[in-house]
Amino acid sequence: MTFVVAAVVLLTVVPLATPLKCVQCDGPLTEFDCKTTVPEAKDCPQLNTHCFRNDTFNSKNELIMVRRGCTNEKEPSPPCQEVGNGGRRCTYTCNSDGCNNAPGFAIAIEPSRMVIFIVTFSVMISFILHTSAN
């Protein structure tokens, strides 16, 4: 039984150590405009836990710049802040591979990581209950 618990813990830790993949682009005019045409998601630095999309609007509420990338910060509250001359900048974050690739995206938890967590937690609880009963 100890071997099973150790194997489950190992299988849980290994997938969590893989780097997050986020779409990474910047600016108003690049090969990928970062608004509608985005590159493939790439590995983030190891300490980054979230992907972000940062939209900058002018005073006429026109989208003038989009940035996407990796960060270790959660979404600010509120997500939109006033910037010079009546504009605003909105930052949205999420924490699953490629989650910042859509024009507007929702916060998501990678399903495979959630399943691994639930299975590991269930096995650990079963093990604890079994050993305490004996």
QUIRAFEN-V238613 format. One record per residue. N is the residue number from 1. RES is the residue in one letter. OMEGA is omega in whole degrees, -180 to 180 (* if undefined). NEAR is the number of other C-alpha atoms within 8 Angstrom. D_FIRST is the distance of its C-alpha to the first C-alpha in Angstrom with 1 decimal. Layout:
BEGIN
[[N:RES:OMEGA:NEAR:D_FIRST] [N:RES:OMEGA:NEAR:D_FIRST]]
END
This chain:
BEGIN
[[1:M:179:4:0.0] [2:T:179:5:3.8] [3:F:-180:6:5.3] [4:V:179:7:5.1] [5:V:179:11:6.4] [6:A:179:8:8.7] [7:A:179:8:9.9] [8:V:178:9:10.8] [9:V:179:9:12.5] [10:L:179:8:14.3] [11:L:177:8:15.5] [12:T:-176:11:16.8] [13:V:-176:8:18.7] [14:V:179:8:20.3] [15:P:-179:8:22.2] [16:L:-179:8:23.4] [17:A:179:6:24.9] [18:T:-177:6:27.2] [19:P:174:9:30.7] [20:L:177:13:32.3] [21:K:179:12:35.1] [22:C:169:17:38.3] [23:V:-177:16:41.8] [24:Q:176:11:44.0] [25:C:-171:11:47.8] [26:D:165:10:50.6] [27:G:-177:10:54.1] [28:P:-177:9:56.9] [29:L:175:6:57.8] [30:T:177:8:55.6] [31:E:174:4:54.6] [32:F:-177:10:52.2] [33:D:175:13:53.9] [34:C:178:15:50.5] [35:K:-178:9:51.7] [36:T:179:7:51.6] [37:T:-176:7:50.8] [38:V:177:11:47.7] [39:P:175:9:45.9] [40:E:176:6:42.4] [41:A:179:11:39.6] [42:K:178:8:38.8] [43:D:175:8:36.1] [44:C:171:10:36.6] [45:P:-172:7:36.3] [46:Q:-176:7:32.8] [47:L:-180:5:33.6] [48:N:-175:10:35.1] [49:T:-177:11:33.0] [50:H:168:14:35.7] [51:C:177:18:38.3] [52:F:167:14:41.8] [53:R:-178:12:45.1] [54:N:-180:11:48.2] [55:D:177:12:51.3] [56:T:-179:12:54.7] [57:F:175:13:57.6] [58:N:-177:12:61.3] [59:S:177:9:63.6] [60:K:-179:6:64.3] [61:N:176:7:60.6] [62:E:178:7:60.5] [63:L:-177:9:57.3] [64:I:179:9:58.4] [65:M:176:10:55.3] [66:V:174:15:51.6] [67:R:176:13:48.9] [68:R:179:15:45.3] [69:G:-177:12:42.7] [70:C:178:14:39.7] [71:T:173:9:39.4] [72:N:-179:8:37.1] [73:E:175:6:39.0] [74:K:-179:7:38.4] [75:E:178:8:41.3] [76:P:178:8:44.3] [77:S:-3:5:45.6] [78:P:-176:5:48.0] [79:P:-179:9:47.2] [80:C:180:10:51.0] [81:Q:175:8:53.3] [82:E:174:8:57.0] [83:V:-173:8:58.3] [84:G:175:6:61.9] [85:N:174:6:64.8] [86:G:178:8:63.1] [87:G:176:13:60.2] [88:R:178:13:56.5] [89:R:-180:12:53.2] [90:C:-180:10:50.1] [91:T:179:12:46.6] [92:Y:179:10:43.6] [93:T:177:12:40.0] [94:C:-173:14:36.8] [95:N:174:13:33.4] [96:S:-176:12:32.4] [97:D:176:9:33.5] [98:G:-174:11:37.2] [99:C:-179:14:37.6] [100:N:-176:14:41.0] [101:N:-176:10:42.7] [102:A:177:7:44.6] [103:P:172:6:47.9] [104:G:-176:4:46.3] [105:F:180:8:42.5] [106:A:176:6:40.1] [107:I:-177:8:37.2] [108:A:173:8:33.9] [109:I:-179:9:30.2] [110:E:-175:9:28.8] [111:P:-177:6:26.9] [112:S:179:6:24.2] [113:R:179:10:23.2] [114:M:179:9:23.3] [115:V:179:8:21.0] [116:I:179:9:18.4] [117:F:-178:9:18.8] [118:I:179:8:18.5] [119:V:-180:8:15.3] [120:T:-180:11:13.6] [121:F:180:8:15.1] [122:S:179:8:14.0] [123:V:-180:9:10.3] [124:M:179:9:10.7] [125:I:178:8:12.9] [126:S:180:8:10.8] [127:F:-180:9:8.0] [128:I:180:8:11.2] [129:L:-180:8:12.9] [130:H:-178:8:10.3] [131:T:180:7:10.2] [132:S:179:6:13.9] [133:A:-179:5:14.8] [134:N:*:4:13.8]]
END
